[in-house]
């Protein structure tokens, strides 16, 4: 476009230079000598005519130049607007992707929170079942010991008392075994939920859920071994079994409190993370 304008300007300059020479030559021809009016008049006429033409040409060139400038400016503004639209679209797309990701993490966080609450509830029931087992195990041993001592004594046997003790012992053993079965089922459920928790926690490494899973499973194994060591009456020593049950209850209280406390800490961390994610989704902030 600029090249065309320059061609027009050069052509105009050449025209301006050549027209006076052409007019000067024409004025010497007899044909123009026969025309009405003097030479000065014709020169004035042609000067006005050519001046008007030059003025029109100048206006045309100026107008064309202005149109070209405005077109270029408009194109630049349009390009800037398109770039702004692209940047805005990219930003909105980034925000949308981030919102989707944070929503996904929020849902996973809620699933982890639900699992932790379930595990915590199961652990409370599991620890209570161990405490009840220790109670009935001690009662059953005391009944068995009394029965054994009474039946082995040299005194006259009290068959009715022995029968009562036998019935009482059977009931205590039955209930104790029910508690053991319940304890086993609870332990299996806890381990299953811990496995699910570990799998879902892959997006939240800062919670160290795999380490917590191993710690809880190790504690459950310790409880199991301790319970197994007291199931059979290896010695008829009341003080021994009473002390064993006291130790079992003490371990349940200490280790159980630590387990529940660690889960509480993770639950608090999950709730805090959920609040952070929710605020990010609402505000549109990126992580």
MIKEMAR-727984 format. One record per residue: residue in three letters; x, y, z of N, C-alpha, C in turn. Coordinates in steps of 0.05 Angstrom, whole numbers, plus 5000, padded with zeros to 4 digits. Layout:
# MIKEMAR-727984
alaXYZXYZXYZ/...
This chain:
# MIKEMAR-727984
unk501749765000500050005000501750255000/unk503850265017505650495018507150524992/unk507750294979509250304954507550444932/unk504950394932503050524913502950824918/unk502950904943502851184950505251334940/unk507551204944510051324935510051354904/unk509051154890508851174861507151414853/unk504851444868503051664862504351934866/unk505951954888507252214895509352274873/unk510952074865512952124844511652204818/unk509352074811507952144786506952424787/unk505952504811504952784814507152984811/unk509452934822511753124820512553154790/unk512752924777513452934748511353084732/unk508853044739506653194726506853494730/unk507453564755507753844762510053974746/unk512153824743514453934728513953944698/unk512453754688512153734659509853904648/unk507753954664505454104654506254394646/unk507754544662508554814653510054814626/unk511754614624513254594598511354534575/unk509454354579507554284558505854524551/unk504854674571503154904567504755124552/unk507255144560508855354547509255294517/unk509555034511509754954483507154984468/unk504954924481502354934468501555224461/unk502355404478501655684475502855804449/unk504855674439506255774414504955674389/unk503055494392501655374369499455574359/unk499055594332497155784321494355724330/unk493755474334491055394343490255544368/unk492055554387491455694413491555994409/unk493056084387493156374382490456474372/unk488856304360486156384350484056384372/unk484656274394482656254416482156534427/unk479656574437478956824449480556864475/unk481157104480482557164505485557184500/unk486857324520489657364517491157124528/unk493757124524495456904535495556904565/unk495557154576495557164606492957044617/unk490757094603488156984613488156684612/unk489156574589489356284588491256164609/unk493456294613495256204633493956204661/unk492356414666490956424691488956204694/unk487556154671485555944671486755674677/unk488855614660490155354664491455334692/unk492455554702493655554728491555484750/unk489155614747486955554766486055264764/unk485755184738484754904733486654704744/unk489154734737491154544747491554564777/unk491254804788491454834817489154674831/unk486754694819484454544831484954244829/unk486054164806486653884802488753784822/unk490753954826492853884845491753874874/unk490054064879488754064906487153814910/unk485553744889483953494891485753254895/unk487953244880489853024882491053014910/unk491653254921492853254948490853164969/unk488353244966486253154984485852854982/unk485852754957485552464952487852314966/unk490252414961492552274974492452285004/unk491752515015491552545044489452355056/unk487152355041484952185050485751895049/unk487051815027487851535025489951465047/unk491751655052493751605073492351575100/unk490351745105488951725131487451465134/unk486151385111484751125111486650895116/unk488950905103490850695107491850685136/unk492350935147493250945175491150835194/unk488650915189486450815206486150515204/unk486450415178486150125174488349975189/unk490850085187493049955201492649965232/unk491750205241491150225270489050035279/unk486850015263484649835269485649545270/unk487349475251488449205250490149145274/unk491749345282493449315306491649285331/unk489649445333487749425356486349155356/unk485549065332484148805330486048585338/unk488648605329490548395337490948395367/unk491048635379491448655408488948535422/unk486548595412484148485424484148175422/unk484948075399484947785395487047655414/unk489347785417491347685436490247685464/unk488847905471487647925498485547715502/unk483947665481481947445483483247175486/unk485447135471486946875474488046845502/unk489247055512490347045539488246995560/unk485947145557483747105575482646825574/unk482346725549481346445546483246245558/unk485846295554487846105565487746115596/unk487446365606487246395635484746255646/unk482546305632479946185641480145875639/unk481445785618481845495615483545375637/unk485645525644487345445666485845435692/unk484245645697482645655721480645425722/unk479445375699477445155698478744885703/unk481144845691482544595697483344565726/unk484144795737484944795765482444745783/unk480244865775477744825791476844535790/unk477144405766476344125764478243955781/unk480844015780482743865796482243895826/unk481744145835481244195863478644065872/unk476644065855474143925862474643625865/unk476243515847476943225848478443175875/unk480343345882481843305907480043335931/unk478143525929476243565951474543315956/unk473643195934472042945936473742715948/unk476242695939478042485950478542545979/unk478842795986479342866014476942786032/unk474542826021472142756036471942456039/unk472742306018472742016020474741916042/unk477042046042479141976063478042046090/unk476742266093475642356119473642156128/unk471842066111469841866118471141606127/unk473241516112474641276119475941296147/unk477241526152478541566178476541556201/unk474241676197472141676217471141386222/unk470841226200470040946202472140786217/unk474640836210476840686223477040766252/unk476641016258476641106286474440966302/unk472040956290469840826304470340526308/unk471440396287472040116290474240066311/unk476140236312478240206332477140236361/unk475340426364474140456391472640206399/unk471140096380469639846386471639616390/unk473739606374475839396376477139406404/unk477939646412479339666438477439596461/unk474839676458472939606479472539306480/unk472539176457472238876457474638736470/unk477038856468479338736482479038766512/unk478039006520477639056549475538856560/unk473438816546471338626554472438346554/unk474038276534475238016533476937966557/unk478638166564480338136588478638096613/unk476438236615474738206638473537926640/unk472437826618471237556619473337336619/unk475637396608477737196609478637156638/unk478937376652479737356680477537216697/unk475037286691472837156706472736856700/unk473136786675473136496667475436356681/unk477736486682480036356695479436316725/unk478336516738477736496766475736266771/unk473736256754471736036757473035766753/unk474735746732476135496726477935416749/unk479435616760481235566782479735476807/unk477535606813475935526836474835236832/unk473835186808472834916802475034706805/unk477334766794479534576795480434526824/unk480734746840481534706867479534556884/unk476934616878474834476893474634186886/unk474934126861474833846852477233686861/unk479533806865481933676873482433656903/unk480733796917481133806947480333536959/unk481433476982480833226996478233237012/unk477133477011474633497026472333367010/unk470033347024467733237011466933416988/unk466533296964465933446941463133556942/unk462833806934460233936933459333926904/unk457933716897457233676869455533906858/unk453734006874452034216865453634466859/unk455534526877457334756873459034726848/unk460034486844461634426820460034456795/unk457534366797455734396773455234686767/unk454834846788454335136784456835266771/unk459135196782461635306771462035226742/unk461434976736461734876709459935026690/unk457435066698455535216681456435506678/unk457335626700458235906699460735926681/unk462535736684464935746667464335716637/unk462435536631461735496603460535746591/unk458935886607457736136597459836356593/unk461736366612463836566610465636506586/unk466336256582468036186559466636236533/unk464036176532462436236508462436526501/unk461936686521461836976516464637086509/unk466736966522469437056516470136986487/unk469336756478469836676450468336846430/unk465936926438464437106421465837376418/unk467037466440468537716440471037686422/unk472337446423474637396406473837396377/unk471537276370470637276343470037566333/unk468737716351468037996345470638146340/unk472638096358475138236356476538176329/unk476437926321477737846295476337986272/unk473737986272472238116250472838416249/unk472938536272473638826273476438876262/unk478238706270481038736261481238716230/unk479738526219479738486190478538736176/unk476338836187475039076175476939316176/unk478339346198480239566201482439546181/unk483539306177485739266158484739326129/unk482339236123481239286096480939586091/unk479839726111479440016107482140166106/unk484140056121486740176119488040146091/unk487539926078488539876051487240076032/unk484540116035483140306018484140586023/unk484640646049485540916057488340976044/unk490040776045492740806033492540856003/unk490740715989490440755960489341025954/unk487441125969486241385964488041615972/unk489941555989491641775999494041845981/unk494041735956496241785938496542075931/unk494242225932494242505925494942685949/unk495142565973495642725997497942596012/unk500342616000502642496012503442636038/unk502542886042503343026066501842906091/unk499842746087498442626109499942376119/unk501842276102503342036110501541796117/unk499541756100497541546106498741266105/unk500641226088501940956087503440896113/unk504741096124506141056149504140996172/unk501941146171499841106192498640826189/unk498240736164497140466159499040256172/unk501640286167503540086178503540096208/unk503340336220503440356249500940226261/unk498640286250496140176261496139866258/unk496939766235497039476231499039346250/unk501339476255503239376274502039366302/unk500539566310499239576336497139356339/unk495639306317493639096317494938826321/unk497238786308498638526310499638486339/unk500638706351501538686379499238616397/unk496938736393494538666409493838366405/unk493838286380493138006374495037806388/unk497637866386499637686399499237676429/unk498637906440498237926470495737766478/unk493637786462491137636468491637336466/unk493037256444493636976440495236856463/unk497037016474498736916496497236866521/unk494736966523493136926548490836736544/unk490436626520488036466515488036206531/unk490336076532490435816546491535856575/unk490435696593491335716620493835536624/unk496135666622498635506624499335436653/unk498635616671499135566699496635656715/unk496035506736493735576752494635776774/unk495236006765496236216784494436466780/unk492736516800490836736798492337006795/unk494337036811495837286809497137336782/unk498037116770499237136744497237236723/unk494937116723492937196703491637466709/unk491437516734490337786742492338006732/unk494937956737496938136728497038156697/unk496637926684496637926654494338086643/unk492038066656489738216646490038516652/unk491338576675491838856681493738976660/unk495838826653497738926632496338956605/unk494538766599493138786573491439036573/unk489939086594488239326595489939586594/unk492239566607494039806608495039866580/unk495839656565496839696538494539796519/unk492139686524489939776508489440076513/unk489640156538489140436544491240616532/unk493840536536496040706527496240706496/unk496440466484496740456455494240546441/unk491940476453489440556441489140856440/unk489840986462489741276463491541406443/unk493941286439495841396419494741356391/unk493541126386492441066359490241266353/unk488441306371486141486367487041776364/unk489141846380490242116378491442166351/unk492941976340494142006314492042036292/unk489941876294487741896275486342166277/unk485942266302484842526306486442746292/unk489042716294490842916281490442916250/unk490242676239489842656210487142766202/unk485042716218482442816212482443126212/unk483843246232484043536233485443636208/unk487643506200489043586176487343566151/unk485643356149483843316127481743536126/unk480643606149478643816150479844086142/unk482344136151483644386143484244386113/unk485044166102485544146073482944186057/unk480744076068478144106055477344396054/unk477744546075477144826076478844986056/unk481344916054483145046035482244996006/unk481644746000480744675973478144815966/unk476344825985473744955980474045245975/unk475745375991476245665986477445715959/unk479245535951480545565924478545535902/unk476645345905474645305885472745545882/unk472045665905470245895905471546145894/unk474046185903475446425894476746405867/unk477046155857478346115831481346135832/unk482446135856485346145859486645885850/unk489145905841490645665833492345575857/unk493045315856494645205878497545315876/
